[in-house]
Amino acid sequence: MRGVVWLGPVVLVAGLLLGGLLAGGMFAAEANRRAQQTPEALVPVGVPAAVPLPAGAGDATRGHGLYVRLCAACHGATGSDTSTPLHGPLINAYYRDDRVLAGLIRNGIGTMPGTPADHLSDQGLADIIAFMRALP
């Protein structure tokens, strides 16, 4: 009878250990498969090339409408999406020159696609930059 009392916990612990080993092996196999599908190693993203910004001063109110139409799908309506957030202070610290920020928007960076002039005018670009700089 005593053998039966300790047998239950032993089977439970053995099952947990075996399950953990099997689950860990499946995770490793999944990680290896994803690594094999990556065509090349990811590298740090460089600073975008500056582009001329011949437009006048940007209007953050107009920029908000353009931002919602062109950028909010990835960055969230207020720039606070968790996957690709934008924050005014960070943008202002990293991209002090509007021409560099304009180059990032025009040409894209990393996985972010660029927005060519036929989709966004120079004034619209200046408006979006003004809106982005005003983000909290």
N, C-alpha and C positions, 0 to 999 in steps of 0.2 A: 504494500500500500504506500509506503514511503517513497518508493521509486516513482510512483505516479505523480506525487506532489511536485517534485522538482523537474519532472519531464516537461511540463507545460512551459515554464519560463525558459528552459534550455532551447526548446523548439522555437519559441518566439524570438529569442536573441539570435539564434542561428538564421532564422528567416530574415530578420532585419539586416544582419550582416551580409547575407547573400544578396538580398535585394539592393542594398547600397552598392555592392560591387558591380552588379549587373547594370544598375542605373548609371554609375560612373563610367562604365565601359561604353554605354550607348552615347553618353554625352561626348566622350573623347572621339568616338567615331563620327559624330555629327560635326564636331569642331574641325576634324581633319578633312571632312568632305567639303566644308565651306572654305577652308584654306586652299584646297586644291582648285576650287572654282575661281579664285581670285587671280586674274591674269597677271598682275604685277603688284609689287609691294606699294603700299600707299606712302606718299612722301609728304612732308610738311608743305602747306600751301604758302607760296610766296606773296609778296606785296603786289597788288595789281598795278598795271601801268596807268599812269595818269592820262586823262583825256581832256581836251579843251572843253570848257564849260562857258560858251558865249552867252548864255541866258542871263537875265537879270537876277535880282535877289529872289529866292524861293518863297513861296507862300505855304506855310504848314497846313492851312485849312484845305487848300486845293490839293496839296500833297497827300493828305489823308485819304481822299477819295481815290486817287491814283494808286496809292499804296494798297488799299483794300482790294482794288481790282487786279493788280499785278503781283503783289507780294504776300498778301495775307494768307494765301493757301498754304504756304510753307512756314511763314514767320508769325502767323497769328494776327488777328485784327489789331492788336495793340503792341505787337512786337514781343509778346511774352510767351510764345509757344515754346514748350520745353525741348523740342527736338532741334530747332534752329532759332534760338532767341536773339532778339536785337535789344540792346539797351542803350539809350542815349549817352550816358556817361562813358560806356565802353567804346562806342563808336567815336565819340568826341576825343577819347584818349588815343585810340589806335589810328584813326583816320582824321587827322586835324585838317588836312587840305581837302576841300570839296572836290577838286579835280581827281584826286586818288579815289575817293568814294564814288565819284561818277564813273571812273574806270572799272571799279568793281561791279557796279550795276550794269554798265554797258557790255563788258566783256565776260562777266561771270567769274566765279572763283570756286575751286574745288568742284563740288557737285551742283553748285548753284549756276543755272543757265544765265547767260547774258540777256539783256533786253535791248535790241537794236533800235536805231533812231526811227525806223518806220513803225515801231510799236509804242515809242515814247519820245516825245519831242524834247529838245534841250530845256525848254522852260518847265515841262513836266518833270524832267529829271531833277532840276533845281528845286522844284516844289517837294518832290519825294525826299530829297536830302534834307530840306528844312523840316519836314515832318519827322524824319528819323532822328535828327539832332534834338528835337523837342521831346522825344520819348523819355519817360522817367527811368 
